[in-house]
């Protein structure tokens, strides 16, 4: 089983007497990223030009284990490539990564892609159409079929200086972060209505005083804040008091932390 907490990340500011705030593992972050996505870049090995990679825009869904599922036509070049050589990779990148794409998270999955067996087709069809409703217009065309990637290895990049290989076993045993769907709403709310509380939390839990604070990410274990002072911009990681699994949990724990922070700094 993967280590439940990972510290293989770019470090923020941490007081000398304080352990780094725990973070999700790369495997968990990879599952979260691919869960939130809908479309990736599929690279197959060209049949026409042996040994050369061939890139395609590729919608995907995920089965319960996190294996990518594709609905592709036998007439498509990437399908013809896969019939000759099943080894391929799928690149998925963070959609809201900001102005610099190199600062955004991305994930490359490597594995072999093959047609889904007949006994699994109904279950895969249900999963795929729940993710790509418009595909119902061509899902029953004779030249279309479902394919699945058996993941062999993965490479995750979380941003500048945050990167590493993830084993297929760790990835398949991990789950997407429970806050994945609601994280944007939490971030927007905190930045719009509680920037003062973020400054207070940063001071109380990391020892950093700043003029401006912006929450940049949140997960079940904690959140990142970008702090601006007169002379620099820095990032800090603040751990939740307990793990949270919903927006309601996050609100309750944040309120507790603000009260505790007030007690610490007054």
JONOR-V231330 format. One record per helix or strand. SS is the DSSP state (helix for helix, strand for strand). FROM is the first residue (numbers start at 0). LEN is the number of residues. If there is no record, write none. Layout:
ss->{SS | SS}
from->{FROM | FROM}
len->{LEN | LEN}
//
This chain:
ss->{strand | strand | helix | strand | strand | strand | strand | helix | strand | helix | strand | helix | helix | strand | strand | helix | helix | helix | strand | strand | strand | helix}
from->{5 | 22 | 25 | 38 | 52 | 60 | 67 | 76 | 86 | 100 | 105 | 117 | 132 | 143 | 161 | 167 | 182 | 194 | 211 | 221 | 232 | 246}
len->{1 | 1 | 11 | 7 | 7 | 2 | 6 | 8 | 7 | 3 | 10 | 14 | 5 | 16 | 6 | 6 | 11 | 12 | 8 | 7 | 7 | 19}
//
